[in-house]
Amino acid sequence: MRFRTALAAAAGALTLIVTLPTSASAAVGEFQYTYIGIDGTPRIAVLADPESGQCHTLPEVADPDSSSPAHSPRNRTDATATVFTEPDCEGDWFSLRPHTGYGSERLKLRSVVFS
């Protein structure tokens, strides 16, 4: 009888483990970009360990009507970063390879997604 009870408990535990939602995956590392601050000076911002598969609109440059886009991205994550010229991962795009991908001051961006 004890064997059946132990077996049933083990099967129940296994079922719980399998059905629990898994945590979202993240790109490990930092994604860096430059934007122009309110005072007109360049500032550097960083996304640390950003979620993969989720669009990240850069908050400092989210409004196309009131701010210049960010530029000079540096992808130091372990995932490919695809940068977009518009918020919400829309517009023209460019991919930056993991760990060493970078863009010059000419590469403008307002959002990014990691894969």
Residue pairs with C-beta under 8 A, 6 or more apart in sequence:
24 51
24 52
24 53
24 54
25 51
25 52
25 53
26 49
26 50
26 51
26 52
27 49
27 50
27 51
27 52
27 77
27 78
27 79
27 81
27 114
28 49
28 77
28 78
28 79
29 48
29 49
29 76
29 77
29 78
29 99
30 46
30 47
30 48
30 49
30 74
30 76
30 77
31 46
31 47
31 50
31 73
31 74
31 75
31 76
31 77
31 81
31 112
31 114
32 44
32 45
32 46
32 47
32 73
32 74
32 76
33 44
33 45
33 58
33 70
33 71
33 72
33 73
33 74
33 109
34 42
34 43
34 44
34 45
34 70
34 71
34 72
34 105
35 42
35 43
35 45
35 58
35 60
35 61
35 67
35 68
35 69
35 70
35 71
36 42
36 43
36 67
36 68
37 43
43 60
45 58
45 60
45 70
47 56
47 112
49 77
50 56
50 77
50 112
50 114
51 114
52 79
52 114
52 115
53 113
53 114
53 115
54 113
54 114
55 88
55 89
55 111
55 112
55 113
56 111
56 112
56 113
56 114
57 87
57 88
57 89
57 110
57 111
58 70
58 109
58 110
58 111
58 112
60 67
60 70
61 67
61 68
61 69
61 70
61 109
61 110
62 87
62 110
63 87
64 86
64 87
64 110
69 85
69 108
69 109
69 110
70 108
70 109
70 110
71 103
71 104
71 105
71 106
71 107
71 108
71 109
72 102
72 103
72 104
72 105
72 107
73 81
73 83
73 96
73 101
73 102
73 103
73 107
73 109
73 112
74 101
74 102
75 81
75 96
75 97
75 98
75 99
75 100
75 101
75 102
76 99
77 98
77 99
77 114
78 98
78 99
79 98
79 114
79 115
80 95
80 96
80 97
80 98
80 101
80 114
80 115
81 95
81 96
81 98
81 101
81 112
81 113
81 114
82 89
82 93
82 94
82 95
82 96
82 112
82 113
82 114
82 115
83 93
83 94
83 95
83 96
83 103
83 107
83 109
83 111
83 112
84 90
84 91
84 92
84 93
84 109
84 110
84 111
84 112
84 113
85 91
85 92
85 93
85 108
85 109
85 110
86 110
86 111
87 110
87 111
88 111
89 111
89 112
89 113
90 111
91 110
94 103
94 107
95 101
96 102
96 103
103 109
